[in-house]
Amino acid sequence: MEPYILGVSSGAACGAALAILFPHATPEAFDIELFNTSDAPVEARMTGWDVEPGTWELVQDGKARRVSFARGQELALRLPPMRPTIVRMRRAGPK
C-alpha cells in the first residue's frame, strides 16, 4: 500500500517540534501519530491531499467530530506538549 501524505504545518515549530507517522493511509481512512517535542502546545494545520472529498469523522484524544475535508482543505489540530497524539480520520460520506 502506498502512503497517502497530508501536509502538517505548525508555523515556526514546523518540522523541528513535531514527529509525524502515518501507519495507515487510504483515500478514505488514515491514522496519524504525532508527537510534539516542544514544551508548549502546537497549533497545527493539516492539509488534505490524496483524500476523497466529503464528510469525515476526526477522532483525537477520544473525542470525535464531523468535518468537511477534501484535497487542499485545512483542519486545525492542537497538539499538547511532550506527549503523543493519535488522530484517526474516516470518511463518513459525501458532503
Summary of the structure (lengths in Angstrom):
residues: 95
radius of gyration: 12.7
end to end distance: 26.4
largest distance: 38.7
contacts: 267
relative contact order: 0.28
helix: 3%
strand: 61%
